[in-house]
């Protein structure tokens, strides 16, 4: 009987160590590791908090109210994640203190006092003293990691939003790809659009890195409710695709590189959140933009004096061949982040899609290495 008691104490001590190590692993993967790694504990907290926020969002009537409420989602969830870590840490150490001979009540007091560095309860044995010091150090470390994490995430957010803000003067509010082209045409500077493609290619490279390694950044919203990083991405990609397929201008390799950089970035972000997409879609695969919508935009551009290519069928095939590379991931991320209205982007994402992409994992063929290459027409 005594042997069973000893074994039970050893197993509980090991369970406490396992809990502490799991919390440390989650903190390192979330705050320290400079690459996008999905941490299941952090994901559970974000999904659970999103479910709570969605309950309230459903009752709000205007998008401005929903946007204002959802602006709290990422900051509040980060604080909740810290509380979950600290609670698990306290529970893990409580198990270890109990296994060393303390009562459950005393183990809880010693663990809580150590974690919060209050010092009103301590153990008397050498192992308990060691555990007390280690728990206090880890508690301070977790809080310090969060404090150090915030300047990094806000620096990345500021870089992202500078690009989003500049798009309003070029593409309107809500932004659209055709409005962007029309404004450049009215300024008689359609050929000057070539200067923006390298800038936005660099922007896409930046968000690919920041929005996978700092995954909470995807849910930090823009200062204005009608702006969003994902709708800005869609507008730039659609503008580049229209210019490459339908507008009668010389071919610009930099424009095509911008599209390629854009859909690779969005695919990497989509793969991180397990949003399904076809890694190698055929050029004639269906897209969310209809042929009639494309024709209407081409007619609008022509009416504004934009020179259009003569073959409308060929132009549609070329545009569809570009759009198919980013169509699914663009709409999936727009739904996930509850993006504001923007034609050809969030206007075709819906509540059901958002619930779908939150819960469904990638298929085995999609999840193997998260490939992002695809054919282009």
Secondary structure, 3 states (H helix, E strand, C coil): CHHHHHHHHHHHHHHHHHHHHHHHHHHHHHHHCCCCCCCHHHHHHHHHHHHHHHHHHCCCCCHHHHHHHHHHHHHHHHHHHHHHHHHHHHHHHHHHHHHCCCCHHHHHHHHHHHHCCCCCCCCCCHHHHHHHHHHHHHHHHHHHHHHHHHHHHHHHHHHHHHHHHHHHHHHCCCCCHHHHHHHHHHCCCHHHHHHHHHHHHHHHHHHHHHHHHCHHHHHCCCCCCCCCHHHHHHHHHHHHHHHHHCECCCCCHHHHHHHHHHHHHHHHHHHHCCCCCCCCCCCCCCCCCCHHHHHHHHHHHHHCCCCECCCHHHHHHHHHHHHCCCHHHHHHHHHHCCCCCCCCCHHHCCHHHHHHHHHCCCCHHHHCCCCCCCCCC
